[in-house]
C-alpha cells in the first residue's frame, strides 16, 4: 500500500479526521465542536494533514 499525505481542505475532509482527533484531543466533546474549531483556526493558518492509502 502506498500512502499519500493530504491537507484537509473542506469540512468533509475534516470530519474524516474526527475519529483520530477524538483520541488525541479528548477535551473536544463532539465532531461539530471539532469542525467549528477548525473553521476558526484555519484563518490563523492552522492546517490538518492526514494520510490516505491507495
C-alpha positions as CSV (number, residue, x, y, z in Angstrom):
1,X,0.0,0.0,0.0
2,X,1.2,3.5,-0.9
3,X,0.4,6.4,1.5
4,X,-0.2,9.9,0.3
5,X,-0.2,13.0,2.6
6,X,-3.2,15.4,2.1
7,X,-4.2,18.7,3.6
8,X,-7.8,18.8,4.8
9,X,-9.3,21.4,2.5
10,X,-13.0,21.2,3.3
11,X,-15.4,20.2,6.1
12,X,-15.8,16.7,4.6
13,X,-12.0,16.1,4.9
14,X,-12.0,17.5,8.5
15,X,-14.9,15.2,9.5
16,X,-12.9,12.2,8.2
17,X,-10.2,13.1,10.7
18,X,-12.5,13.2,13.7
19,X,-12.0,9.6,14.9
20,X,-8.3,10.2,15.3
21,X,-8.7,13.7,16.9
22,X,-11.2,12.3,19.3
23,X,-8.4,10.1,20.7
24,X,-5.8,12.8,20.6
25,X,-8.0,15.7,22.0
26,X,-10.5,14.1,24.4
27,X,-11.4,17.6,25.7
28,X,-13.2,18.3,22.4
29,X,-16.5,16.6,23.1
30,X,-18.1,16.5,19.6
31,X,-17.4,16.3,15.9
32,X,-19.3,19.6,15.4
33,X,-17.1,21.3,18.0
34,X,-14.1,19.9,16.2
35,X,-15.2,21.3,12.9
36,X,-16.1,24.6,14.4
37,X,-12.6,25.0,15.9
38,X,-11.1,24.1,12.5
39,X,-13.2,26.8,10.8
40,X,-11.9,29.4,13.2
41,X,-8.3,28.2,13.3
42,X,-7.9,27.9,9.5
43,X,-8.0,31.7,9.3
44,X,-4.9,31.6,11.6
45,X,-3.0,29.3,9.2
46,X,-3.9,26.1,11.2
47,X,-3.9,23.1,8.9
48,X,-4.8,19.4,9.4
49,X,-2.9,16.9,7.4
50,X,-3.8,13.2,7.0
51,X,-2.5,10.1,5.3
52,X,-4.6,8.2,2.9
53,X,-3.7,4.8,1.5
54,X,-4.1,3.8,-2.1
